[in-house]
Amino acid sequence: MPNKKSAVKELKKAVKRNAANKKVSDKLKNLVKINLKQIKANDKKIKEDYTKTIKAIDKATKKGVIKKNTASRKKSRLMKKINALK
């Protein structure tokens, strides 16, 4: 437990930020999982959901939840799998 007043405040801020980042990353993981399931099932609706996933990845990158190269890698791997369906 923090001793100083400023340390208590920083702890509260860290907890809040952690919760917000977790929410974003959980949503991102969920969307990627859905896309992978659709790829396995050879679903035709994959293109629409892929755009939602890309948007979520870009937002997470902008917020600093994931790094730029990680975002690029995730997008690239998903697109590679989608293009392999054709």
Secondary structure per residue as TSV (DSSP state, phi and psi in degrees):
chain	resnum	aa	ss	phi	psi
A	1	M	-	360.0	133.9
A	2	P	-	-65.8	147.2
A	3	N	-	-94.2	-37.4
A	4	K	S	-90.0	155.4
A	5	K	H	-62.2	-41.8
A	6	S	H	-66.9	-33.9
A	7	A	H	-68.0	-35.9
A	8	V	H	-63.8	-43.7
A	9	K	H	-63.6	-43.5
A	10	E	H	-63.2	-37.6
A	11	L	H	-63.0	-44.1
A	12	K	H	-61.0	-42.9
A	13	K	H	-64.4	-39.9
A	14	A	H	-64.9	-40.9
A	15	V	H	-63.7	-42.9
A	16	K	H	-62.7	-46.6
A	17	R	H	-63.3	-41.4
A	18	N	H	-60.1	-42.6
A	19	A	H	-65.0	-42.2
A	20	A	H	-65.5	-43.5
A	21	N	H	-65.7	-38.0
A	22	K	H	-64.4	-40.4
A	23	K	H	-61.0	-44.8
A	24	V	H	-65.4	-46.0
A	25	S	H	-68.4	-34.5
A	26	D	H	-65.7	-41.8
A	27	K	H	-62.5	-41.8
A	28	L	H	-62.8	-47.7
A	29	K	H	-61.5	-40.0
A	30	N	H	-63.0	-45.1
A	31	L	H	-64.0	-40.4
A	32	V	H	-64.6	-41.9
A	33	K	H	-60.5	-43.5
A	34	I	H	-61.0	-44.4
A	35	N	H	-62.5	-41.7
A	36	L	H	-64.7	-37.6
A	37	K	H	-64.0	-40.7
A	38	Q	H	-66.0	-36.2
A	39	I	H	-65.3	-44.1
A	40	K	H	-62.3	-38.3
A	41	A	H	-82.3	-4.8
A	42	N	T	59.1	44.5
A	43	D	-	-75.0	139.9
A	44	K	T	-79.5	-17.4
A	45	K	T	-81.3	4.0
A	46	I	H	-61.2	-35.5
A	47	K	H	-61.4	-42.6
A	48	E	H	-65.1	-46.6
A	49	D	H	-70.4	-28.4
A	50	Y	H	-63.4	-40.5
A	51	T	H	-64.5	-37.4
A	52	K	H	-63.3	-40.9
A	53	T	H	-65.9	-43.1
A	54	I	H	-62.0	-42.2
A	55	K	H	-61.1	-43.2
A	56	A	H	-65.2	-39.7
A	57	I	H	-63.4	-44.1
A	58	D	H	-63.9	-40.4
A	59	K	H	-64.7	-41.9
A	60	A	H	-63.8	-36.9
A	61	T	H	-66.5	-43.6
A	62	K	H	-62.4	-36.9
A	63	K	H	-79.8	-10.9
A	64	G	T	87.7	14.5
A	65	V	S	-74.1	-41.7
A	66	I	S	-125.0	158.2
A	67	K	-	-83.1	162.8
A	68	K	H	-59.6	-45.6
A	69	N	H	-68.1	-34.2
A	70	T	H	-64.1	-42.3
A	71	A	H	-62.5	-45.2
A	72	S	H	-61.4	-42.2
A	73	R	H	-63.7	-44.1
A	74	K	H	-62.6	-45.4
A	75	K	H	-63.2	-43.5
A	76	S	H	-63.5	-45.1
A	77	R	H	-66.2	-38.9
A	78	L	H	-65.5	-45.6
A	79	M	H	-63.7	-37.4
A	80	K	H	-60.7	-43.4
A	81	K	H	-68.9	-37.4
A	82	I	H	-67.1	-42.1
A	83	N	H	-67.5	-26.3
A	84	A	H	-71.7	-19.0
A	85	L	H	-66.8	-32.5
A	86	K	-	-69.1	360.0
